[in-house]
Amino acid sequence: MPALTSAMQMAQVRGTVSVIGAHFEPDFPLDAGGMFAKETTLVFSIGAPTDDRESVLDLIRLGRIDPVPTVSHRMRLEDAPEAYKMFEAREATKIILTP
């Protein structure tokens, strides 16, 4: 997971790295010595879509964030089983399913 590796390397002393969403690297090599030396905090969170939905939608409406770059595929709802297989195989990141 290159983004997590970069974040850990860039974290300042006593910094916090937050991983939001699903993390699929059960054997990700943490540098415990480096984390100890810099007193790095690592936090994992799946997030709370129902709690954050309105705030996120407001940010999209205001043009403060653009969700489009995170979408890798658009598929029909009937293709949901295939979409989940693609996601699990890491062939897709975010898939929009349209009825």
KOLKEPA-86611 format. One record per atom (N, C-alpha, C): atom name; residue in three letters; x, y, z. Coordinates in nm, 3 decimals. Layout:
BEGIN
+------+-------+---------+---------+---------+
| rodo | lummi |      px |      py |      pz |
+------+-------+---------+---------+---------+
|   CA |   ALA |       X |       Y |       Z |
...
+------+-------+---------+---------+---------+
This chain:
BEGIN
+------+-------+---------+---------+---------+
| rodo | lummi |      px |      py |      pz |
+------+-------+---------+---------+---------+
|    N |   MET |   0.084 |  -0.116 |   0.000 |
|   CA |   MET |   0.000 |   0.000 |   0.000 |
|    C |   MET |   0.089 |   0.124 |   0.000 |
|    N |   PRO |   0.124 |   0.174 |  -0.117 |
|   CA |   PRO |   0.219 |   0.285 |  -0.127 |
|    C |   PRO |   0.176 |   0.411 |  -0.053 |
|    N |   ALA |   0.047 |   0.441 |  -0.050 |
|   CA |   ALA |   0.001 |   0.563 |   0.017 |
|    C |   ALA |   0.028 |   0.555 |   0.167 |
|    N |   LEU |   0.002 |   0.440 |   0.228 |
|   CA |   LEU |   0.026 |   0.426 |   0.371 |
|    C |   LEU |   0.175 |   0.431 |   0.402 |
|    N |   THR |   0.256 |   0.370 |   0.318 |
|   CA |   THR |   0.401 |   0.376 |   0.337 |
|    C |   THR |   0.450 |   0.520 |   0.331 |
|    N |   SER |   0.403 |   0.594 |   0.232 |
|   CA |   SER |   0.442 |   0.736 |   0.219 |
|    C |   SER |   0.395 |   0.817 |   0.339 |
|    N |   ALA |   0.271 |   0.795 |   0.381 |
|   CA |   ALA |   0.218 |   0.870 |   0.495 |
|    C |   ALA |   0.300 |   0.844 |   0.620 |
|    N |   MET |   0.338 |   0.719 |   0.641 |
|   CA |   MET |   0.417 |   0.685 |   0.759 |
|    C |   MET |   0.555 |   0.752 |   0.753 |
|    N |   GLN |   0.612 |   0.758 |   0.635 |
|   CA |   GLN |   0.744 |   0.821 |   0.620 |
|    C |   GLN |   0.736 |   0.972 |   0.636 |
|    N |   MET |   0.626 |   1.032 |   0.591 |
|   CA |   MET |   0.611 |   1.179 |   0.596 |
|    C |   MET |   0.560 |   1.230 |   0.729 |
|    N |   ALA |   0.508 |   1.143 |   0.813 |
|   CA |   ALA |   0.453 |   1.187 |   0.940 |
|    C |   ALA |   0.558 |   1.260 |   1.022 |
|    N |   GLN |   0.519 |   1.371 |   1.080 |
|   CA |   GLN |   0.609 |   1.449 |   1.165 |
|    C |   GLN |   0.623 |   1.379 |   1.300 |
|    N |   VAL |   0.717 |   1.423 |   1.379 |
|   CA |   VAL |   0.733 |   1.371 |   1.514 |
|    C |   VAL |   0.602 |   1.393 |   1.590 |
|    N |   ARG |   0.556 |   1.289 |   1.655 |
|   CA |   ARG |   0.429 |   1.287 |   1.729 |
|    C |   ARG |   0.309 |   1.310 |   1.636 |
|    N |   GLY |   0.326 |   1.279 |   1.509 |
|   CA |   GLY |   0.218 |   1.292 |   1.412 |
|    C |   GLY |   0.124 |   1.173 |   1.416 |
|    N |   THR |   0.008 |   1.191 |   1.352 |
|   CA |   THR |  -0.092 |   1.085 |   1.344 |
|    C |   THR |  -0.120 |   1.054 |   1.198 |
|    N |   VAL |  -0.118 |   0.927 |   1.165 |
|   CA |   VAL |  -0.155 |   0.880 |   1.032 |
|    C |   VAL |  -0.289 |   0.810 |   1.048 |
|    N |   SER |  -0.387 |   0.854 |   0.971 |
|   CA |   SER |  -0.521 |   0.797 |   0.981 |
|    C |   SER |  -0.557 |   0.726 |   0.852 |
|    N |   VAL |  -0.592 |   0.599 |   0.863 |
|   CA |   VAL |  -0.635 |   0.519 |   0.748 |
|    C |   VAL |  -0.787 |   0.509 |   0.756 |
|    N |   ILE |  -0.854 |   0.567 |   0.657 |
|   CA |   ILE |  -1.000 |   0.567 |   0.657 |
|    C |   ILE |  -1.049 |   0.476 |   0.546 |
|    N |   GLY |  -1.135 |   0.384 |   0.580 |
|   CA |   GLY |  -1.184 |   0.289 |   0.482 |
|    C |   GLY |  -1.121 |   0.153 |   0.506 |
|    N |   ALA |  -1.150 |   0.062 |   0.416 |
|   CA |   ALA |  -1.101 |  -0.075 |   0.432 |
|    C |   ALA |  -0.952 |  -0.083 |   0.400 |
|    N |   HIS |  -0.879 |  -0.154 |   0.482 |
|   CA |   HIS |  -0.735 |  -0.175 |   0.462 |
|    C |   HIS |  -0.716 |  -0.324 |   0.440 |
|    N |   PHE |  -0.660 |  -0.361 |   0.326 |
|   CA |   PHE |  -0.657 |  -0.502 |   0.288 |
|    C |   PHE |  -0.518 |  -0.564 |   0.290 |
|    N |   GLU |  -0.428 |  -0.510 |   0.365 |
|   CA |   GLU |  -0.292 |  -0.565 |   0.371 |
|    C |   GLU |  -0.269 |  -0.624 |   0.510 |
|    N |   PRO |  -0.310 |  -0.748 |   0.533 |
|   CA |   PRO |  -0.294 |  -0.805 |   0.667 |
|    C |   PRO |  -0.149 |  -0.820 |   0.710 |
|    N |   ASP |  -0.058 |  -0.823 |   0.615 |
|   CA |   ASP |   0.083 |  -0.838 |   0.649 |
|    C |   ASP |   0.164 |  -0.714 |   0.614 |
|    N |   PHE |   0.101 |  -0.595 |   0.622 |
|   CA |   PHE |   0.171 |  -0.470 |   0.593 |
|    C |   PHE |   0.287 |  -0.455 |   0.691 |
|    N |   PRO |   0.407 |  -0.430 |   0.639 |
|   CA |   PRO |   0.525 |  -0.423 |   0.726 |
|    C |   PRO |   0.536 |  -0.287 |   0.798 |
|    N |   LEU |   0.495 |  -0.281 |   0.921 |
|   CA |   LEU |   0.509 |  -0.159 |   1.000 |
|    C |   LEU |   0.652 |  -0.146 |   1.051 |
|    N |   ASP |   0.704 |  -0.024 |   1.047 |
|   CA |   ASP |   0.836 |   0.004 |   1.101 |
|    C |   ASP |   0.819 |   0.046 |   1.247 |
|    N |   ALA |   0.807 |  -0.053 |   1.334 |
|   CA |   ALA |   0.780 |  -0.025 |   1.475 |
|    C |   ALA |   0.889 |   0.063 |   1.537 |
|    N |   GLY |   1.015 |   0.038 |   1.500 |
|   CA |   GLY |   1.124 |   0.118 |   1.554 |
|    C |   GLY |   1.113 |   0.263 |   1.513 |
|    N |   GLY |   1.083 |   0.287 |   1.385 |
|   CA |   GLY |   1.065 |   0.424 |   1.336 |
|    C |   GLY |   0.946 |   0.492 |   1.399 |
|    N |   MET |   0.837 |   0.415 |   1.416 |
|   CA |   MET |   0.718 |   0.471 |   1.480 |
|    C |   MET |   0.747 |   0.507 |   1.625 |
|    N |   PHE |   0.821 |   0.422 |   1.694 |
|   CA |   PHE |   0.856 |   0.449 |   1.833 |
|    C |   PHE |   0.944 |   0.574 |   1.843 |
|    N |   ALA |   1.043 |   0.582 |   1.756 |
|   CA |   ALA |   1.135 |   0.695 |   1.760 |
|    C |   ALA |   1.064 |   0.828 |   1.733 |
|    N |   LYS |   0.966 |   0.827 |   1.643 |
|   CA |   LYS |   0.893 |   0.950 |   1.610 |
|    C |   LYS |   0.763 |   0.965 |   1.689 |
|    N |   GLU |   0.732 |   0.866 |   1.772 |
|   CA |   GLU |   0.608 |   0.866 |   1.850 |
|    C |   GLU |   0.486 |   0.882 |   1.758 |
|    N |   THR |   0.487 |   0.807 |   1.650 |
|   CA |   THR |   0.379 |   0.814 |   1.551 |
|    C |   THR |   0.257 |   0.737 |   1.600 |
|    N |   THR |   0.141 |   0.796 |   1.579 |
|   CA |   THR |   0.014 |   0.730 |   1.610 |
|    C |   THR |  -0.047 |   0.685 |   1.479 |
|    N |   LEU |  -0.092 |   0.560 |   1.474 |
|   CA |   LEU |  -0.157 |   0.505 |   1.355 |
|    C |   LEU |  -0.300 |   0.468 |   1.394 |
|    N |   VAL |  -0.397 |   0.524 |   1.321 |
|   CA |   VAL |  -0.538 |   0.504 |   1.353 |
|    C |   VAL |  -0.608 |   0.446 |   1.231 |
|    N |   PHE |  -0.692 |   0.346 |   1.252 |
|   CA |   PHE |  -0.773 |   0.288 |   1.145 |
|    C |   PHE |  -0.920 |   0.316 |   1.175 |
|    N |   SER |  -0.995 |   0.353 |   1.072 |
|   CA |   SER |  -1.137 |   0.379 |   1.088 |
|    C |   SER |  -1.210 |   0.342 |   0.960 |
|    N |   ILE |  -1.317 |   0.268 |   0.972 |
|   CA |   ILE |  -1.398 |   0.238 |   0.855 |
|    C |   ILE |  -1.476 |   0.361 |   0.815 |
|    N |   GLY |  -1.502 |   0.448 |   0.909 |
|   CA |   GLY |  -1.578 |   0.569 |   0.882 |
|    C |   GLY |  -1.723 |   0.548 |   0.924 |
|    N |   ALA |  -1.799 |   0.655 |   0.918 |
|   CA |   ALA |  -1.940 |   0.649 |   0.956 |
|    C |   ALA |  -2.022 |   0.718 |   0.847 |
|    N |   PRO |  -2.046 |   0.648 |   0.736 |
|   CA |   PRO |  -2.113 |   0.712 |   0.623 |
|    C |   PRO |  -2.246 |   0.777 |   0.659 |
|    N |   THR |  -2.325 |   0.715 |   0.744 |
|   CA |   THR |  -2.453 |   0.775 |   0.776 |
|    C |   THR |  -2.438 |   0.899 |   0.863 |
|    N |   ASP |  -2.334 |   0.904 |   0.945 |
|   CA |   ASP |  -2.310 |   1.022 |   1.028 |
|    C |   ASP |  -2.251 |   1.137 |   0.947 |
|    N |   ASP |  -2.167 |   1.106 |   0.850 |
|   CA |   ASP |  -2.092 |   1.208 |   0.776 |
|    C |   ASP |  -2.154 |   1.246 |   0.642 |
|    N |   ARG |  -2.256 |   1.176 |   0.600 |
|   CA |   ARG |  -2.312 |   1.193 |   0.465 |
|    C |   ARG |  -2.346 |   1.338 |   0.433 |
|    N |   GLU |  -2.422 |   1.405 |   0.518 |
|   CA |   GLU |  -2.466 |   1.542 |   0.488 |
|    C |   GLU |  -2.348 |   1.638 |   0.479 |
|    N |   SER |  -2.250 |   1.623 |   0.567 |
|   CA |   SER |  -2.131 |   1.710 |   0.563 |
|    C |   SER |  -2.054 |   1.690 |   0.433 |
|    N |   VAL |  -2.039 |   1.563 |   0.394 |
|   CA |   VAL |  -1.966 |   1.533 |   0.270 |
|    C |   VAL |  -2.042 |   1.585 |   0.149 |
|    N |   LEU |  -2.173 |   1.563 |   0.146 |
|   CA |   LEU |  -2.253 |   1.614 |   0.033 |
|    C |   LEU |  -2.247 |   1.766 |   0.025 |
|    N |   ASP |  -2.245 |   1.835 |   0.138 |
|   CA |   ASP |  -2.231 |   1.980 |   0.137 |
|    C |   ASP |  -2.097 |   2.021 |   0.077 |
|    N |   LEU |  -1.991 |   1.951 |   0.113 |
|   CA |   LEU |  -1.858 |   1.982 |   0.058 |
|    C |   LEU |  -1.855 |   1.960 |  -0.093 |
|    N |   ILE |  -1.923 |   1.856 |  -0.140 |
|   CA |   ILE |  -1.931 |   1.831 |  -0.285 |
|    C |   ILE |  -2.009 |   1.943 |  -0.352 |
|    N |   ARG |  -2.126 |   1.979 |  -0.295 |
|   CA |   ARG |  -2.209 |   2.086 |  -0.351 |
|    C |   ARG |  -2.133 |   2.218 |  -0.359 |
|    N |   LEU |  -2.052 |   2.246 |  -0.259 |
|   CA |   LEU |  -1.975 |   2.371 |  -0.256 |
|    C |   LEU |  -1.851 |   2.367 |  -0.345 |
|    N |   GLY |  -1.823 |   2.250 |  -0.403 |
|   CA |   GLY |  -1.705 |   2.236 |  -0.488 |
|    C |   GLY |  -1.576 |   2.226 |  -0.411 |
|    N |   ARG |  -1.583 |   2.199 |  -0.281 |
|   CA |   ARG |  -1.462 |   2.187 |  -0.198 |
|    C |   ARG |  -1.393 |   2.054 |  -0.218 |
|    N |   ILE |  -1.470 |   1.949 |  -0.251 |
|   CA |   ILE |  -1.411 |   1.820 |  -0.283 |
|    C |   ILE |  -1.476 |   1.766 |  -0.409 |
|    N |   ASP |  -1.400 |   1.689 |  -0.484 |
|   CA |   ASP |  -1.449 |   1.629 |  -0.608 |
|    C |   ASP |  -1.435 |   1.478 |  -0.594 |
|    N |   PRO |  -1.546 |   1.406 |  -0.583 |
|   CA |   PRO |  -1.536 |   1.262 |  -0.564 |
|    C |   PRO |  -1.504 |   1.184 |  -0.692 |
|    N |   VAL |  -1.514 |   1.249 |  -0.808 |
|   CA |   VAL |  -1.498 |   1.178 |  -0.936 |
|    C |   VAL |  -1.365 |   1.105 |  -0.948 |
|    N |   PRO |  -1.252 |   1.163 |  -0.908 |
|   CA |   PRO |  -1.125 |   1.089 |  -0.924 |
|    C |   PRO |  -1.117 |   0.958 |  -0.845 |
|    N |   THR |  -1.201 |   0.942 |  -0.744 |
|   CA |   THR |  -1.196 |   0.818 |  -0.666 |
|    C |   THR |  -1.275 |   0.705 |  -0.731 |
|    N |   VAL |  -1.360 |   0.737 |  -0.828 |
|   CA |   VAL |  -1.445 |   0.637 |  -0.893 |
|    C |   VAL |  -1.366 |   0.569 |  -1.004 |
|    N |   SER |  -1.351 |   0.438 |  -0.993 |
|   CA |   SER |  -1.277 |   0.365 |  -1.095 |
|    C |   SER |  -1.369 |   0.300 |  -1.198 |
|    N |   HIS |  -1.493 |   0.269 |  -1.158 |
|   CA |   HIS |  -1.585 |   0.199 |  -1.248 |
|    C |   HIS |  -1.728 |   0.244 |  -1.224 |
|    N |   ARG |  -1.808 |   0.234 |  -1.327 |
|   CA |   ARG |  -1.953 |   0.255 |  -1.319 |
|    C |   ARG |  -2.016 |   0.131 |  -1.380 |
|    N |   MET |  -2.108 |   0.069 |  -1.304 |
|   CA |   MET |  -2.167 |  -0.056 |  -1.350 |
|    C |   MET |  -2.316 |  -0.056 |  -1.318 |
|    N |   ARG |  -2.388 |  -0.146 |  -1.384 |
|   CA |   ARG |  -2.530 |  -0.164 |  -1.357 |
|    C |   ARG |  -2.548 |  -0.238 |  -1.224 |
|    N |   LEU |  -2.656 |  -0.210 |  -1.157 |
|   CA |   LEU |  -2.684 |  -0.276 |  -1.030 |
|    C |   LEU |  -2.686 |  -0.428 |  -1.045 |
|    N |   GLU |  -2.734 |  -0.475 |  -1.160 |
|   CA |   GLU |  -2.737 |  -0.619 |  -1.184 |
|    C |   GLU |  -2.597 |  -0.681 |  -1.184 |
|    N |   ASP |  -2.496 |  -0.597 |  -1.207 |
|   CA |   ASP |  -2.358 |  -0.645 |  -1.213 |
|    C |   ASP |  -2.287 |  -0.635 |  -1.078 |
|    N |   ALA |  -2.365 |  -0.612 |  -0.972 |
|   CA |   ALA |  -2.306 |  -0.596 |  -0.839 |
|    C |   ALA |  -2.217 |  -0.714 |  -0.798 |
|    N |   PRO |  -2.258 |  -0.840 |  -0.823 |
|   CA |   PRO |  -2.169 |  -0.951 |  -0.785 |
|    C |   PRO |  -2.031 |  -0.940 |  -0.852 |
|    N |   GLU |  -2.031 |  -0.903 |  -0.979 |
|   CA |   GLU |  -1.903 |  -0.886 |  -1.050 |
|    C |   GLU |  -1.825 |  -0.768 |  -0.993 |
|    N |   ALA |  -1.896 |  -0.662 |  -0.959 |
|   CA |   ALA |  -1.831 |  -0.544 |  -0.901 |
|    C |   ALA |  -1.760 |  -0.580 |  -0.770 |
|    N |   TYR |  -1.828 |  -0.658 |  -0.686 |
|   CA |   TYR |  -1.765 |  -0.699 |  -0.560 |
|    C |   TYR |  -1.643 |  -0.788 |  -0.585 |
|    N |   LYS |  -1.651 |  -0.872 |  -0.685 |
|   CA |   LYS |  -1.534 |  -0.956 |  -0.719 |
|    C |   LYS |  -1.418 |  -0.868 |  -0.764 |
|    N |   MET |  -1.447 |  -0.768 |  -0.847 |
|   CA |   MET |  -1.342 |  -0.677 |  -0.895 |
|    C |   MET |  -1.280 |  -0.602 |  -0.778 |
|    N |   PHE |  -1.364 |  -0.556 |  -0.685 |
|   CA |   PHE |  -1.313 |  -0.482 |  -0.569 |
|    C |   PHE |  -1.224 |  -0.573 |  -0.485 |
|    N |   GLU |  -1.270 |  -0.692 |  -0.460 |
|   CA |   GLU |  -1.192 |  -0.786 |  -0.379 |
|    C |   GLU |  -1.060 |  -0.823 |  -0.445 |
|    N |   ALA |  -1.061 |  -0.833 |  -0.578 |
|   CA |   ALA |  -0.939 |  -0.866 |  -0.652 |
|    C |   ALA |  -0.849 |  -0.743 |  -0.672 |
|    N |   ARG |  -0.895 |  -0.629 |  -0.618 |
|   CA |   ARG |  -0.821 |  -0.503 |  -0.627 |
|    C |   ARG |  -0.807 |  -0.455 |  -0.771 |
|    N |   GLU |  -0.907 |  -0.486 |  -0.852 |
|   CA |   GLU |  -0.913 |  -0.438 |  -0.989 |
|    C |   GLU |  -0.994 |  -0.309 |  -0.997 |
|    N |   ALA |  -1.057 |  -0.271 |  -0.887 |
|   CA |   ALA |  -1.140 |  -0.151 |  -0.880 |
|    C |   ALA |  -1.127 |  -0.091 |  -0.741 |
|    N |   THR |  -1.146 |   0.040 |  -0.732 |
|   CA |   THR |  -1.140 |   0.105 |  -0.601 |
|    C |   THR |  -1.279 |   0.146 |  -0.555 |
|    N |   LYS |  -1.345 |   0.232 |  -0.628 |
|   CA |   LYS |  -1.481 |   0.274 |  -0.597 |
|    C |   LYS |  -1.566 |   0.248 |  -0.721 |
|    N |   ILE |  -1.678 |   0.181 |  -0.700 |
|   CA |   ILE |  -1.766 |   0.146 |  -0.812 |
|    C |   ILE |  -1.903 |   0.207 |  -0.786 |
|    N |   ILE |  -1.955 |   0.280 |  -0.883 |
|   CA |   ILE |  -2.091 |   0.333 |  -0.872 |
|    C |   ILE |  -2.183 |   0.233 |  -0.941 |
|    N |   LEU |  -2.283 |   0.184 |  -0.867 |
|   CA |   LEU |  -2.381 |   0.091 |  -0.921 |
|    C |   LEU |  -2.509 |   0.169 |  -0.950 |
|    N |   THR |  -2.554 |   0.161 |  -1.074 |
|   CA |   THR |  -2.672 |   0.235 |  -1.115 |
|    C |   THR |  -2.787 |   0.139 |  -1.146 |
|    N |   PRO |  -2.905 |   0.163 |  -1.082 |
|   CA |   PRO |  -3.019 |   0.076 |  -1.108 |
|    C |   PRO |  -3.069 |   0.090 |  -1.252 |
+------+-------+---------+---------+---------+
